[in-house]
Amino acid sequence: MAEEQTQPLDDKFYERADSFINLANEAITREEASAGQIANSLMFAGSRFNAWVTAAGYQKGEDLAKEKEAILEFFTEQYKLMLSENIDSYVNNFNEYLGYSKENFKK
């Protein structure tokens, strides 16, 4: 890839992530869509933004195309690591994290 995109977490990392999560939770609370639909929208938004950030690091589309597989591998691995970490957190804190009324939660 043009520039390896792994960077140390800055002090606002979790604050920014929480603001996106809060926006998603508000949409669920307002019953705009189900949790699954909101999750799909968030995943699409992340992928589109990451495609833009990545493309901005190249001078030509052909160069970006040559690196496509490496880019996909990088982002797939990063997502897998983050998802694994968060699932572990839910495993270890299941009752605390899911202590809400499940009948009001749409999958």
Secondary structure, 3 states (H helix, E strand, C coil): CCCCCCCCCCCCHHHHHHHHHHHHHHHHHCCCCCHHHHHHHHHHHHHHHHHHHHHCCCCCHHHHHHCHHHHHHHHHHHHHHHHHHHHHHHHHCHHHHCCCCHHHCCC
